[in-house]
Amino acid sequence: MHFHPRAVLDRTIAPPFWLRGGHAQSILPSLPWRRPAVQRRARPVLDASVERLIDCGEGTTLQGFHARPATLAANAPLAVVLHGWEGSAQSLYVLSLAQTLFGRGREVVRLNLRDHGETHHLNRELFHSCRLPEVLGALRALQQAAARPLDLVGFSLGGNFLLRAAAAAHDAGLEVAHAIAISPVLDPKHTLAALERGAALYSRYFEIKWGRSLVKKQAAWPEDYDFRDVMRRGGLRRMTRELVSAHTAFPSLDAYLDGYAITGERLAHLDVPSTIIASLDDPIIAAGDLGRVAAPEALDIVITPYGGHCGFFERLTTPSWADRRVAAILTE
């Protein structure tokens, strides 16, 4: 099965039979009952974390949580971990990976995108997925403070952001040692369509989380926003179209979605060592779209038969296969 000229199929992941479905891999690892166990395991990185408000330039501020181990791995880049859409620096998959890296002596920053976590008050303008310049500004500030290169690891939309950042690294004055994207959004048009035609659980989940975020934004900036009508009408496509029209300069929904796609030639000039980790059973991101991603020499693609969307679990109580694979890649 060939999805991309630089793709390899990795069958080393071995979840039990009850974790082998894409839906099980995508849903079970994020259920609230797992949080106490993950937080206990992540206690070292959580205890060491210090909030940082990062000046990204042009009046924009993003939030990160910076953890430095007592014994730092020699010459290791600063690792930046970025969540997916409507996740945060406190998401279970972020905490799990951050602790895996921290436990190996890595200095880690868990970064929040605009209007994610509890950051809605930091910036007046609304989040959208084409706000790459402020992410580049945050990465540049982190690199300058650390005085060494960065390792970038992102999940879903975060993986999409960090691959775009890696592709822009040279022009942005960034030194990136490696970029890894786990289940990254490839073609946002296809992702939106998959959410609409797939199990209603996914579209409803994101609609509820997005609605809660919009409520927080309106509460933080009551003179600027009133989202009651758009939330009442609902629907991911309708909400996206209306908010793009009202709060961005994009002429259409399609133009906006194309603005953060990483298919086509978007990664053609990527020269930073980068890895995409994707699964065949991802119910949200079609592995077939990997064939529409450019094939620069710097890009490797690892495809697994199981893993769902940002899951990659063999057990629900231990670091994921993806956690271990990321740690291994970053120490090669």
VOMIPA-745754 format. One record per residue (C-alpha): x, y, z. Coordinates in steps of 0.2 Angstrom, whole numbers, plus 5000, padded with zeros to 4 digits. Each point is the difference from the previous one (the first is absolute). Layout:
VOMIPA-745754
XYZ;...
end
This chain:
VOMIPA-745754
500050005000;500850164994;499450175006;501550104998;501849984992;500850035017;498749905011;500449845009;498749885008;500549965018;499249855008;500850015017;498550075008;499149865009;498450055009;498849875007;498649954989;498850125010;501150154996;500249964982;498650104993;500350184994;498550065011;500749915015;501750084998;499350174997;498750015014;500649895014;501750085004;499150175002;498749955012;499950095017;500349855010;501849994994;500550175006;500449965018;501249864994;500850104987;500250155011;500849895014;501349944987;500250174993;500350075018;501950044998;499750104984;498550095007;500950045017;501550074990;498950104988;500050195001;498850114990;500850114987;499150144991;500850014983;500250164990;499749944982;500250184993;498650114993;499250015016;499649825001;500349895016;499949815001;500149895016;501249865003;500549895014;501949985001;500849855010;501949985002;500649835008;501350005013;501249904989;499950074982;500449884986;501650064992;499850124985;498249954998;498950134991;498550085009;498549894997;498350104996;498449905001;498450064992;498349945002;498649984987;498450104997;499150045016;501349905010;501250095011;501749985009;499049905013;499349874987;500449835006;501049964984;501150155002;500349965019;500549824995;501250054987;500750145010;500349895015;500849874989;501350134993;500250085017;500449835008;501449984987;500850175005;499250114987;499550185003;498250024995;498850144996;498249964998;499350144989;498250064999;499350074984;499050165001;498349975009;500549835006;500149955018;499650155011;500750134988;498550084992;500450175009;501850014994;499650064982;498550104993;499949924983;499249834998;501049844997;500149924983;501149874992;500950124988;500850095015;501749934996;501050165002;499750015019;500549825002;501650034991;500250155012;499849905015;501249874993;501350134996;499850075018;500249835008;501549964989;500950175004;499749985019;500649825000;501550044988;499949844991;499049914987;498249945002;499249834998;498150024995;498749875003;498250034996;498349915000;498750014987;499850194997;501550035010;501049884989;499350104985;500650165008;501749945004;500349924983;499650174992;501250085013;501449884995;499750044981;500150185005;501549985012;501450074989;499050164995;499450025018;501849995008;499649845009;501249865003;499049845001;500949835003;498549894997;498150034997;498849855003;498150014996;498849875008;498449974990;500250184992;498650084991;500549994982;498550074989;498850095012;498649994987;500149815001;500250005019;498450115001;499149884988;500549855010;499450085016;498350044992;499849824992;500849905014;499349955016;499050145008;501049985016;501550094992;499150154993;498950025016;501649995010;500950144991;498450104999;499850005019;501850035003;500150154988;498450075007;500750005018;501550094993;499050134991;499050035017;501750035008;500550124986;498450105001;500250015019;501850064999;499550134986;498150045003;500150164990;500849924985;499149834998;498249935001;500049824994;498349955005;499250004983;501449894992;500049885014;498149995000;500149954981;501449885003;500849884988;501950004997;499950064982;498850135003;500950065016;501750004991;499250104985;499250135010;501550035011;501250014986;498950124991;499750115015;501849995008;501349974987;500550084983;499749844990;498850024986;499249825002;500049855011;501049904986;501350145000;500249995019;500149815000;501350004986;501050125010;500649875012;500049854989;501749915000;499649904984;500650054983;501650105000;499950075017;501449895007;501049994984;501450115006;500149925017;501849985005;499849965019;500149825005;498149965002;498949855003;498249974998;499249865011;498349944993;498949855002;498949914987;498550005011;500050185004;498150054999;500350184998;501650024989;500049884984;501749924998;499750014981;500350185001;501849975004;500249974982;499650184996;501450065012;501650064992;501549885001;501650105005;501549905006;499850085017;498349925003;499749825007;498349925001;499649865012;498349914998;499349885013;498649884997;499250055017;500050165010;498450104996;500250195001;501450045012;499749845010;501449874996;499749915016;500549825004;499450035018;499050145008;501150015016;501750024992;500850124988;499449974982;500949924986;500150184992;500850075016;501349875000;500350024981;500150195001;501349985014;501049884990;500050114985;500650155010;501549915007;500549924983;
end
